[in-house]
Amino acid sequence: MGKTVSMATADPAHPSVTVIVPAYNAATTIARALASVAAQGRGDMEVIVVDDSSVDGTADIVRAFSDLKVRLLRTEARSGAAAARNLGIRHARGHYVAFLDADDAWLPGKLDRQLATFESDPDLVFVSCDSELVDETGRMCGKVDPNRRRAVGHEGWKTLLKHSCVATPSVVVRRQALLDVGGFDPDLPVGEDQDLWIRLAGRGPIGHLDETLVRVHDQPDGLTGLARGGGAVPILSVVHRNLRRYADRLERADRRAVLAERYTNIGRNQYVNGHPFHGLRLLCGAIAQGAAPWQTFRYLMTASPPARFAKRLLRGESTAAWPLVSMSDGMPPLLMVIVDTEEEFDWTQPFSKYNTSVESIALQPLAQEIHDRYGIVPTYVLDYPVANDDDAAAVIAGFLADGRCEIGSHLQPWVNPPYVEVESAHHSYPGNLPFALEYGKLHALTDRIQQRFGRRPRIYKAGRYGLGPSTMRILRSLGYDTDVSVVPHTSFRWKGGPDFRGLPDRPFWFGGERDLLEVPLTRGFCGLLWRWGYAIFPVIGSRLGETLRLPGLFAALKLLDRITLTPEGVTLDEQIRLVRAMVGRGHKVFCYTYHSSTLLPGATGYVKTEEDQRRFLERMDGFFAFFLNQLGGKAVSVAAFREQVAPADIPFDRSRSKSTE
């Protein structure tokens, strides 16, 4: 860990309790956390915020809480949550230490109730309480681990060996006990908190309040449906090391019971989250340790991929967790046009920061003339080579000056400074980059666009649709209010990208205040089996299905066809068929998209010759004529649509606020 620099001091003389808040790039959530601390209303506490080398203004927000007795510490290099908490422990003056993560919150009265519990039993080492989970949409999901036995008393350490049932923000612990056991183990990749609770519980009795006093905000994946549970496996190393630590205090039956419980829970997690063989091995290990074989066998059958597929067919697709934008019945179908405005790139070649040719931008007036004729105001989402090139920027600036277009940003990491990552397919998805690097790249792009065009972009499209765990938090911190990256009914997981299956194919709100708008690309299903496309297409569209050419076979038989609203590789008839089908199902908003480079013959596989270019423009013209004239639709810009559906029109309980990550 780097040298520590004290940035502010406001120390109480004799605090009863020290609140420790580790924070890394928490500008969008730290205010909520500190406000919940202030709401405890105690004058005998101090707050230590350890800023773990944030780059997003976390420290400025902390300083604004002048009414709290806050000490702000900062590390010179990122050290991780465990080391940051240990730093806070070393600086703590309180008799008790309470932990709170920067993206979570306490309910009023939490500290009062827990400190009163310590006073009633002076032997207690730490006291926890119940926590409730708030999901990615701000919806309350009930208690964290509601069905597990609570760890209490002198034997609480045995329960903690079996279950990870103590949330870090729920704990208040005697500071001396923390010092005696050495605090958190910063060398553990995950589970350092559970390891500490086990070691503390081994020293004496622990208490638990059956009251929900903490809100834990679940934010691992933002808008993506990436598989979770990969971090569950290292927990086994924590369990095994503590089994060795307490070997002389455990009977053989106790050890077997611990392993049976852990192997069962982690094995099930792995089995349903993309690691079936590893999960099966752990479940077999659970049986060997005494877990009920019949129950495990029944679980394997009911949770198997065929069984889950059947359940999805019967249950239907649900996107209820994401609040859809409200649209009136009398509103005509709306059309938005988004142009991925970027350099020419040969997708068969390696990613390189030197591929910055933007010759195709000079040809954009060919399509813009069609937009103008139909009164369409497209959104050009610009990547760095376009914004940085004088001639290319001049073309877009000409459209913008006349009010004929809008602009947004389009982050292609490999051609966007700072250039520090290894160029690879994995890093071509901006959401796969570390927070600081993704933030730095989008910050550089945003500033360059503002410098070039005199206005700050508020609409974002991730390169390669690569949203990631930190993207939403970064967007909010940089002033964006709309994202257009989601590709419904599609997973890029096998390529290393995000999984959007399960997200709505209509505009919806996301973020802690439900004030960030998502306008998904229009992609939907046609054919006799369209109603079950969400369940069938992941099978026929898998790598094996593609090898067997199943999507083409299903489309040819008119059983199921997944169509994207674009003139690139999609015929005019297919585009019209998709829109007619989706309008019939109640869809009101359509997002039409293409790449700027497609207009340059030979730059993409969609337009190889000037004749291809002519046909491409004809398809565009034909679709606009259909949508606006025959269908009776209306063109609207992304920004205008955002203004029409302001989030203030959506009822929202601020007590259910969540992180925007």
HUURJO-V822007 format. One record per residue. N is the residue number from 1. RES is the residue in three letters. SS is DSSP state (a for helix, b for strand, c for the rest). OMEGA is omega in degrees with one decimal (999 if undefined). BURIAL is 1 if it has 24 or more other ideal C-beta (glycine too) atoms within 12 Angstrom, else 0. Layout:
N;RES;SS;OMEGA;BURIAL, N;RES;SS;OMEGA;BURIAL
This chain:
1;MET;c;-177.7;1, 2;GLY;c;177.1;0, 3;LYS;c;-178.4;0, 4;THR;b;-179.7;1, 5;VAL;b;177.1;0, 6;SER;b;-173.4;0, 7;MET;b;178.7;0, 8;ALA;b;177.8;1, 9;THR;c;175.6;0, 10;ALA;c;-167.9;0, 11;ASP;c;170.9;0, 12;PRO;c;-176.7;1, 13;ALA;c;-177.2;0, 14;HIS;c;-178.5;0, 15;PRO;c;173.7;1, 16;SER;c;-175.1;1, 17;VAL;b;174.1;1, 18;THR;b;176.8;1, 19;VAL;b;-178.4;1, 20;ILE;b;-177.8;1, 21;VAL;b;172.2;1, 22;PRO;b;-175.8;1, 23;ALA;b;174.3;1, 24;TYR;c;-178.9;1, 25;ASN;c;-174.2;1, 26;ALA;c;-175.4;1, 27;ALA;c;-177.2;1, 28;THR;c;-175.7;1, 29;THR;c;-172.4;1, 30;ILE;a;179.9;1, 31;ALA;a;178.1;1, 32;ARG;a;-179.2;1, 33;ALA;a;-177.8;1, 34;LEU;a;176.6;1, 35;ALA;a;179.1;1, 36;SER;a;174.7;1, 37;VAL;a;179.1;1, 38;ALA;a;-178.5;1, 39;ALA;c;176.1;1, 40;GLN;c;173.6;1, 41;GLY;c;-179.3;0, 42;ARG;c;178.1;1, 43;GLY;c;-176.4;0, 44;ASP;c;179.2;0, 45;MET;b;171.0;1, 46;GLU;b;-180.0;1, 47;VAL;b;175.3;1, 48;ILE;b;173.9;1, 49;VAL;b;178.1;1, 50;VAL;b;178.9;1, 51;ASP;b;-172.6;1, 52;ASP;c;177.1;1, 53;SER;c;176.8;1, 54;SER;c;178.5;1, 55;VAL;c;-170.6;1, 56;ASP;c;176.8;1, 57;GLY;c;177.5;1, 58;THR;a;-176.0;1, 59;ALA;a;-179.5;1, 60;ASP;a;179.7;0, 61;ILE;a;179.1;1, 62;VAL;a;-178.7;1, 63;ARG;a;-178.7;1, 64;ALA;c;179.4;0, 65;PHE;c;-174.6;1, 66;SER;c;-179.0;0, 67;ASP;c;177.3;0, 68;LEU;c;175.6;1, 69;LYS;c;-171.9;1, 70;VAL;b;165.5;1, 71;ARG;b;-177.9;1, 72;LEU;b;177.1;1, 73;LEU;b;179.5;1, 74;ARG;b;175.0;1, 75;THR;b;179.8;1, 76;GLU;c;176.6;0, 77;ALA;c;-176.4;0, 78;ARG;c;-174.6;1, 79;SER;c;-178.0;1, 80;GLY;c;-173.9;1, 81;ALA;a;-177.4;1, 82;ALA;a;-179.6;1, 83;ALA;a;178.7;1, 84;ALA;a;177.8;1, 85;ARG;a;178.4;1, 86;ASN;a;177.1;1, 87;LEU;a;177.4;1, 88;GLY;a;179.2;1, 89;ILE;a;-179.0;1, 90;ARG;a;-179.2;1, 91;HIS;a;-175.8;1, 92;ALA;c;176.8;1, 93;ARG;c;-176.9;1, 94;GLY;c;174.8;1, 95;HIS;c;177.0;1, 96;TYR;b;176.2;1, 97;VAL;b;176.3;1, 98;ALA;b;-178.3;1, 99;PHE;b;174.7;1, 100;LEU;c;175.5;1, 101;ASP;c;-172.6;1, 102;ALA;c;179.6;1, 103;ASP;c;179.3;1, 104;ASP;c;-176.6;1, 105;ALA;b;173.3;1, 106;TRP;b;171.1;1, 107;LEU;c;-178.6;1, 108;PRO;c;177.1;0, 109;GLY;c;-177.2;0, 110;LYS;a;-176.5;1, 111;LEU;a;179.4;1, 112;ASP;a;-176.6;1, 113;ARG;a;-177.5;1, 114;GLN;a;178.4;1, 115;LEU;a;175.3;1, 116;ALA;a;177.8;0, 117;THR;a;175.9;1, 118;PHE;a;-178.4;1, 119;GLU;a;-179.8;0, 120;SER;a;179.9;0, 121;ASP;c;-175.7;0, 122;PRO;c;-179.8;0, 123;ASP;c;-176.2;0, 124;LEU;c;177.9;1, 125;VAL;c;173.7;1, 126;PHE;b;179.5;1, 127;VAL;b;176.1;1, 128;SER;b;178.6;1, 129;CYS;b;177.9;1, 130;ASP;b;177.5;1, 131;SER;b;174.1;1, 132;GLU;b;-175.3;1, 133;LEU;b;173.9;1, 134;VAL;b;-173.1;1, 135;ASP;c;-173.5;1, 136;GLU;c;-177.0;1, 137;THR;c;-175.4;1, 138;GLY;c;-177.8;1, 139;ARG;c;175.9;1, 140;MET;b;-175.3;0, 141;CYS;b;179.6;0, 142;GLY;b;-175.6;0, 143;LYS;b;171.2;1, 144;VAL;c;-179.4;1, 145;ASP;c;-172.2;1, 146;PRO;c;-172.6;0, 147;ASN;c;-176.5;0, 148;ARG;c;178.8;0, 149;ARG;c;-179.4;0, 150;ARG;c;-178.3;1, 151;ALA;c;-179.8;1, 152;VAL;c;172.5;1, 153;GLY;b;-177.9;0, 154;HIS;c;-178.7;0, 155;GLU;c;-177.4;0, 156;GLY;a;-179.6;1, 157;TRP;a;177.4;1, 158;LYS;a;177.1;1, 159;THR;a;-179.3;1, 160;LEU;a;173.3;1, 161;LEU;a;-178.0;1, 162;LYS;a;-170.8;1, 163;HIS;c;169.9;1, 164;SER;c;-168.4;1, 165;CYS;c;178.9;1, 166;VAL;c;177.0;1, 167;ALA;c;-175.8;1, 168;THR;a;-178.9;1, 169;PRO;a;-179.7;1, 170;SER;a;-168.4;1, 171;VAL;c;163.7;1, 172;VAL;b;-171.4;1, 173;VAL;b;175.4;1, 174;ARG;b;-176.2;1, 175;ARG;a;-178.3;1, 176;GLN;a;177.8;0, 177;ALA;a;177.2;1, 178;LEU;a;179.7;1, 179;LEU;a;-178.3;0, 180;ASP;a;-177.3;0, 181;VAL;a;176.0;1, 182;GLY;c;176.9;0, 183;GLY;c;-178.5;1, 184;PHE;c;176.4;1, 185;ASP;c;-176.4;1, 186;PRO;c;-179.6;1, 187;ASP;c;178.8;0, 188;LEU;c;-179.3;1, 189;PRO;c;175.1;0, 190;VAL;c;174.6;1, 191;GLY;c;-179.3;1, 192;GLU;a;177.6;1, 193;ASP;a;179.7;1, 194;GLN;a;176.6;1, 195;ASP;a;-179.6;1, 196;LEU;a;-179.5;1, 197;TRP;a;178.8;1, 198;ILE;a;-178.8;1, 199;ARG;a;177.6;1, 200;LEU;a;-178.4;1, 201;ALA;a;177.6;1, 202;GLY;c;-177.8;1, 203;ARG;c;-177.8;1, 204;GLY;c;-176.0;1, 205;PRO;c;177.5;1, 206;ILE;b;-178.0;1, 207;GLY;b;178.5;1, 208;HIS;b;176.1;1, 209;LEU;b;177.9;1, 210;ASP;b;177.5;0, 211;GLU;b;177.8;1, 212;THR;b;-175.0;1, 213;LEU;b;-177.3;1, 214;VAL;b;171.3;1, 215;ARG;b;179.5;1, 216;VAL;b;-175.8;1, 217;HIS;b;-177.9;1, 218;ASP;c;-173.9;1, 219;GLN;c;-175.9;1, 220;PRO;c;-167.5;1, 221;ASP;c;-179.3;1, 222;GLY;c;-177.6;1, 223;LEU;c;-176.2;1, 224;THR;c;178.1;1, 225;GLY;c;-178.4;1, 226;LEU;c;-179.8;1, 227;ALA;c;176.3;1, 228;ARG;c;174.4;0, 229;GLY;c;178.3;1, 230;GLY;a;179.5;0, 231;GLY;a;-177.6;0, 232;ALA;a;-174.0;1, 233;VAL;c;178.8;1, 234;PRO;c;176.2;0, 235;ILE;a;179.9;1, 236;LEU;a;179.1;1, 237;SER;a;176.3;1, 238;VAL;a;179.8;1, 239;VAL;a;-177.2;1, 240;HIS;a;-179.7;0, 241;ARG;a;178.7;0, 242;ASN;a;171.4;1, 243;LEU;a;176.9;1, 244;ARG;a;-179.0;0, 245;ARG;a;-176.2;0, 246;TYR;c;-176.8;1, 247;ALA;a;-177.7;0, 248;ASP;a;-179.6;0, 249;ARG;a;-177.0;0, 250;LEU;c;169.6;1, 251;GLU;c;179.5;0, 252;ARG;a;179.8;0, 253;ALA;a;177.9;0, 254;ASP;a;-179.5;1, 255;ARG;a;179.7;1, 256;ARG;a;-179.7;0, 257;ALA;a;178.0;1, 258;VAL;a;-177.5;1, 259;LEU;a;178.5;1, 260;ALA;a;-178.9;1, 261;GLU;a;-178.7;1, 262;ARG;a;179.7;1, 263;TYR;a;-179.9;1, 264;THR;a;-176.2;1, 265;ASN;a;-178.3;1, 266;ILE;a;178.0;1, 267;GLY;a;177.8;1, 268;ARG;a;178.1;1, 269;ASN;a;-179.2;1, 270;GLN;a;-175.7;1, 271;TYR;a;-176.4;1, 272;VAL;a;-177.4;1, 273;ASN;c;171.5;1, 274;GLY;c;178.9;0, 275;HIS;c;-171.9;0, 276;PRO;a;-177.0;1, 277;PHE;a;175.7;0, 278;HIS;a;178.2;1, 279;GLY;a;178.9;1, 280;LEU;a;179.4;1, 281;ARG;a;179.1;0, 282;LEU;a;179.5;1, 283;LEU;a;174.4;1, 284;CYS;a;175.6;0, 285;GLY;a;177.6;1, 286;ALA;a;177.8;1, 287;ILE;a;179.6;1, 288;ALA;a;179.5;0, 289;GLN;c;174.5;1, 290;GLY;c;176.7;0, 291;ALA;c;-177.2;1, 292;ALA;c;-176.6;0, 293;PRO;a;-177.3;0, 294;TRP;a;178.9;0, 295;GLN;a;178.9;0, 296;THR;a;178.5;1, 297;PHE;a;180.0;0, 298;ARG;a;178.0;0, 299;TYR;a;-179.7;1, 300;LEU;a;179.9;1, 301;MET;a;-175.1;0, 302;THR;a;-179.1;0, 303;ALA;c;-179.7;1, 304;SER;c;179.9;0, 305;PRO;a;177.1;0, 306;PRO;a;180.0;0, 307;ALA;a;178.7;0, 308;ARG;a;177.0;0, 309;PHE;a;179.0;0, 310;ALA;a;179.2;0, 311;LYS;a;-179.9;0, 312;ARG;a;178.3;1, 313;LEU;a;-177.1;0, 314;LEU;a;-175.1;0, 315;ARG;a;-176.7;0, 316;GLY;c;-178.7;0, 317;GLU;c;-179.9;1, 318;SER;c;174.3;0, 319;THR;c;-174.2;1, 320;ALA;c;-177.2;0, 321;ALA;c;-176.4;1, 322;TRP;c;-177.9;1, 323;PRO;c;-179.2;1, 324;LEU;b;174.0;1, 325;VAL;c;-179.0;1, 326;SER;c;-179.7;0, 327;MET;c;-179.8;0, 328;SER;c;-178.3;0, 329;ASP;c;-176.6;0, 330;GLY;c;-178.9;0, 331;MET;c;177.7;0, 332;PRO;c;174.3;0, 333;PRO;c;-177.5;1, 334;LEU;b;-178.8;1, 335;LEU;b;172.5;1, 336;MET;b;-179.9;1, 337;VAL;b;179.6;1, 338;ILE;b;-178.4;1, 339;VAL;b;173.9;1, 340;ASP;b;-169.8;1, 341;THR;b;-167.5;1, 342;GLU;c;179.0;1, 343;GLU;c;173.3;1, 344;GLU;c;-176.2;1, 345;PHE;c;176.1;1, 346;ASP;c;-174.4;0, 347;TRP;c;176.1;0, 348;THR;c;-177.8;0, 349;GLN;c;179.4;0, 350;PRO;c;175.2;0, 351;PHE;c;-178.4;1, 352;SER;c;178.1;0, 353;LYS;c;-179.6;1, 354;TYR;c;178.4;0, 355;ASN;c;-173.6;1, 356;THR;c;179.5;1, 357;SER;c;-179.8;1, 358;VAL;c;-179.5;1, 359;GLU;a;-175.2;1, 360;SER;a;-176.9;1, 361;ILE;a;178.8;1, 362;ALA;a;-178.9;1, 363;LEU;a;-177.1;1, 364;GLN;a;175.8;1, 365;PRO;a;178.2;0, 366;LEU;a;178.3;1, 367;ALA;a;-178.6;1, 368;GLN;a;178.4;1, 369;GLU;a;177.3;0, 370;ILE;a;176.9;1, 371;HIS;a;-178.1;1, 372;ASP;a;-176.5;0, 373;ARG;a;-179.1;0, 374;TYR;c;179.6;1, 375;GLY;c;179.9;0, 376;ILE;c;174.9;1, 377;VAL;c;-177.1;1, 378;PRO;b;173.2;1, 379;THR;b;175.7;1, 380;TYR;b;175.8;1, 381;VAL;b;-167.4;1, 382;LEU;b;171.8;1, 383;ASP;c;-169.7;1, 384;TYR;a;179.9;1, 385;PRO;a;178.7;1, 386;VAL;a;-178.8;1, 387;ALA;a;-175.1;1, 388;ASN;a;-177.4;1, 389;ASP;c;-176.0;1, 390;ASP;a;-175.7;0, 391;ASP;a;-179.1;0, 392;ALA;a;180.0;1, 393;ALA;a;-179.5;1, 394;ALA;a;178.8;0, 395;VAL;a;-178.9;1, 396;ILE;a;179.6;1, 397;ALA;a;177.4;1, 398;GLY;a;176.3;0, 399;PHE;a;-174.1;1, 400;LEU;a;-177.8;1, 401;ALA;a;-179.6;0, 402;ASP;c;-178.9;0, 403;GLY;c;-176.3;0, 404;ARG;c;-180.0;1, 405;CYS;b;167.7;1, 406;GLU;b;176.8;1, 407;ILE;b;174.1;1, 408;GLY;b;-179.2;1, 409;SER;b;-175.5;1, 410;HIS;b;-172.8;1, 411;LEU;b;170.9;1, 412;GLN;c;-167.1;1, 413;PRO;a;-171.1;1, 414;TRP;a;178.4;1, 415;VAL;a;-175.3;1, 416;ASN;c;177.0;1, 417;PRO;c;-0.8;1, 418;PRO;c;-176.8;0, 419;TYR;c;-177.6;0, 420;VAL;c;-177.0;0, 421;GLU;c;172.3;1, 422;VAL;c;-179.7;0, 423;GLU;c;-177.3;0, 424;SER;c;176.9;0, 425;ALA;c;-179.5;0, 426;HIS;a;-177.8;0, 427;HIS;a;176.5;1, 428;SER;a;172.3;1, 429;TYR;c;-174.8;1, 430;PRO;a;179.9;1, 431;GLY;a;177.4;1, 432;ASN;a;-178.8;1, 433;LEU;c;171.5;1, 434;PRO;c;-176.2;1, 435;PHE;a;-173.9;1, 436;ALA;a;-178.5;1, 437;LEU;a;176.6;1, 438;GLU;a;177.9;1, 439;TYR;a;-177.4;1, 440;GLY;a;-179.9;1, 441;LYS;a;-179.3;1, 442;LEU;a;175.9;1, 443;HIS;a;179.8;1, 444;ALA;a;179.8;1, 445;LEU;a;-179.4;1, 446;THR;a;179.6;1, 447;ASP;a;-178.8;0, 448;ARG;a;178.2;1, 449;ILE;a;179.6;1, 450;GLN;a;178.5;0, 451;GLN;a;-174.7;0, 452;ARG;a;-170.6;1, 453;PHE;a;176.7;1, 454;GLY;c;175.4;0, 455;ARG;c;-175.6;0, 456;ARG;c;-179.4;0, 457;PRO;c;178.7;1, 458;ARG;c;-179.8;1, 459;ILE;b;-173.9;1, 460;TYR;b;170.2;1, 461;LYS;b;-178.9;1, 462;ALA;b;173.3;1, 463;GLY;a;-177.0;1, 464;ARG;a;-179.8;1, 465;TYR;a;-167.9;1, 466;GLY;c;169.9;1, 467;LEU;c;-179.9;1, 468;GLY;c;-175.3;1, 469;PRO;c;-175.0;1, 470;SER;c;-170.2;1, 471;THR;a;-175.7;1, 472;MET;a;178.2;1, 473;ARG;a;179.2;1, 474;ILE;a;179.9;1, 475;LEU;a;-178.9;1, 476;ARG;a;-176.9;1, 477;SER;a;-179.5;1, 478;LEU;c;172.8;1, 479;GLY;c;177.6;0, 480;TYR;c;176.7;1, 481;ASP;c;-177.5;1, 482;THR;b;175.3;1, 483;ASP;b;-179.6;1, 484;VAL;c;-172.7;1, 485;SER;c;-171.0;1, 486;VAL;c;175.9;1, 487;VAL;b;-174.0;1, 488;PRO;c;175.2;1, 489;HIS;c;-172.7;1, 490;THR;c;173.5;1, 491;SER;b;173.6;1, 492;PHE;c;-173.0;1, 493;ARG;a;-176.6;1, 494;TRP;a;175.1;0, 495;LYS;a;-177.8;0, 496;GLY;c;-177.8;0, 497;GLY;c;-176.1;1, 498;PRO;c;176.9;1, 499;ASP;b;-177.0;1, 500;PHE;c;179.1;1, 501;ARG;c;-177.9;1, 502;GLY;c;174.5;1, 503;LEU;c;-178.1;1, 504;PRO;c;172.8;1, 505;ASP;c;175.5;1, 506;ARG;c;178.7;1, 507;PRO;c;-179.2;1, 508;PHE;b;-178.9;1, 509;TRP;b;174.5;1, 510;PHE;b;-178.3;1, 511;GLY;c;-174.4;1, 512;GLY;c;179.8;1, 513;GLU;c;-175.2;1, 514;ARG;c;-178.7;1, 515;ASP;c;175.6;1, 516;LEU;b;-174.5;1, 517;LEU;b;172.1;1, 518;GLU;b;173.5;1, 519;VAL;c;-175.7;1, 520;PRO;c;167.9;1, 521;LEU;b;-179.2;1, 522;THR;c;175.8;1, 523;ARG;b;-176.6;1, 524;GLY;b;-174.7;1, 525;PHE;b;170.7;1, 526;CYS;b;179.6;1, 527;GLY;c;-176.4;1, 528;LEU;c;-175.7;0, 529;LEU;c;-173.7;0, 530;TRP;a;-175.9;1, 531;ARG;a;-178.4;0, 532;TRP;a;-178.1;1, 533;GLY;a;-179.3;1, 534;TYR;a;-179.4;1, 535;ALA;a;-174.8;1, 536;ILE;a;-172.7;1, 537;PHE;a;175.6;1, 538;PRO;a;178.6;1, 539;VAL;a;-176.4;1, 540;ILE;a;179.2;1, 541;GLY;c;176.9;1, 542;SER;c;179.9;0, 543;ARG;a;177.3;0, 544;LEU;a;179.4;0, 545;GLY;a;177.3;0, 546;GLU;a;178.7;0, 547;THR;a;179.0;0, 548;LEU;c;179.1;0, 549;ARG;c;-179.2;0, 550;LEU;a;178.4;1, 551;PRO;a;179.0;1, 552;GLY;a;179.1;0, 553;LEU;a;179.6;0, 554;PHE;a;179.0;1, 555;ALA;a;-179.9;1, 556;ALA;a;179.1;0, 557;LEU;c;-179.4;0, 558;LYS;c;177.6;0, 559;LEU;c;-178.1;1, 560;LEU;c;-179.9;1, 561;ASP;b;175.8;1, 562;ARG;b;-173.0;1, 563;ILE;b;177.3;1, 564;THR;b;-179.1;1, 565;LEU;c;-179.4;1, 566;THR;c;174.6;1, 567;PRO;c;-177.8;1, 568;GLU;c;177.8;1, 569;GLY;c;179.6;0, 570;VAL;c;-177.2;1, 571;THR;c;177.2;0, 572;LEU;a;179.2;1, 573;ASP;a;179.2;0, 574;GLU;a;178.2;1, 575;GLN;a;-179.6;1, 576;ILE;a;-179.9;1, 577;ARG;a;179.3;1, 578;LEU;a;-176.8;1, 579;VAL;a;179.0;1, 580;ARG;a;-179.3;1, 581;ALA;a;-176.9;1, 582;MET;a;174.9;1, 583;VAL;a;177.8;1, 584;GLY;a;178.7;0, 585;ARG;c;175.7;0, 586;GLY;c;179.0;0, 587;HIS;c;-178.2;1, 588;LYS;c;-172.1;1, 589;VAL;b;-178.2;1, 590;PHE;b;-177.4;1, 591;CYS;b;-176.3;1, 592;TYR;b;-172.4;1, 593;THR;b;173.7;1, 594;TYR;b;-179.1;1, 595;HIS;b;178.8;1, 596;SER;a;-176.4;1, 597;SER;a;-179.5;1, 598;THR;a;-178.8;1, 599;LEU;a;179.1;1, 600;LEU;c;-179.6;1, 601;PRO;c;178.8;1, 602;GLY;c;-178.4;0, 603;ALA;c;177.2;1, 604;THR;c;178.2;1, 605;GLY;c;-178.1;0, 606;TYR;c;-178.9;1, 607;VAL;c;-177.2;1, 608;LYS;c;-177.0;0, 609;THR;c;176.4;0, 610;GLU;a;176.7;0, 611;GLU;a;175.5;0, 612;ASP;a;179.5;1, 613;GLN;a;179.4;1, 614;ARG;a;-179.5;0, 615;ARG;a;178.0;0, 616;PHE;a;179.5;1, 617;LEU;a;177.2;1, 618;GLU;a;177.4;0, 619;ARG;a;178.3;1, 620;MET;a;179.3;1, 621;ASP;a;-178.8;1, 622;GLY;a;-179.5;1, 623;PHE;a;179.1;1, 624;PHE;a;178.3;1, 625;ALA;a;177.8;0, 626;PHE;a;-172.1;1, 627;PHE;a;-172.8;1, 628;LEU;a;-177.8;1, 629;ASN;a;-177.4;0, 630;GLN;a;-175.9;0, 631;LEU;c;-177.9;1, 632;GLY;c;179.9;0, 633;GLY;c;-177.8;1, 634;LYS;b;176.5;1, 635;ALA;b;178.7;1, 636;VAL;c;177.0;1, 637;SER;c;-179.9;1, 638;VAL;a;-178.7;1, 639;ALA;a;178.9;1, 640;ALA;a;177.0;1, 641;PHE;a;178.8;1, 642;ARG;a;179.7;1, 643;GLU;a;-178.6;0, 644;GLN;a;-174.8;1, 645;VAL;c;-178.6;1, 646;ALA;c;-177.3;0, 647;PRO;a;177.7;1, 648;ALA;a;179.5;0, 649;ASP;a;-175.9;0, 650;ILE;c;176.4;1, 651;PRO;c;-177.6;0, 652;PHE;c;177.7;0, 653;ASP;c;-175.7;0, 654;ARG;a;177.2;0, 655;SER;a;179.8;0, 656;ARG;a;-180.0;1, 657;SER;c;-179.7;1, 658;LYS;c;176.2;1, 659;SER;c;179.8;1, 660;THR;c;-178.5;1, 661;GLU;c;999;1
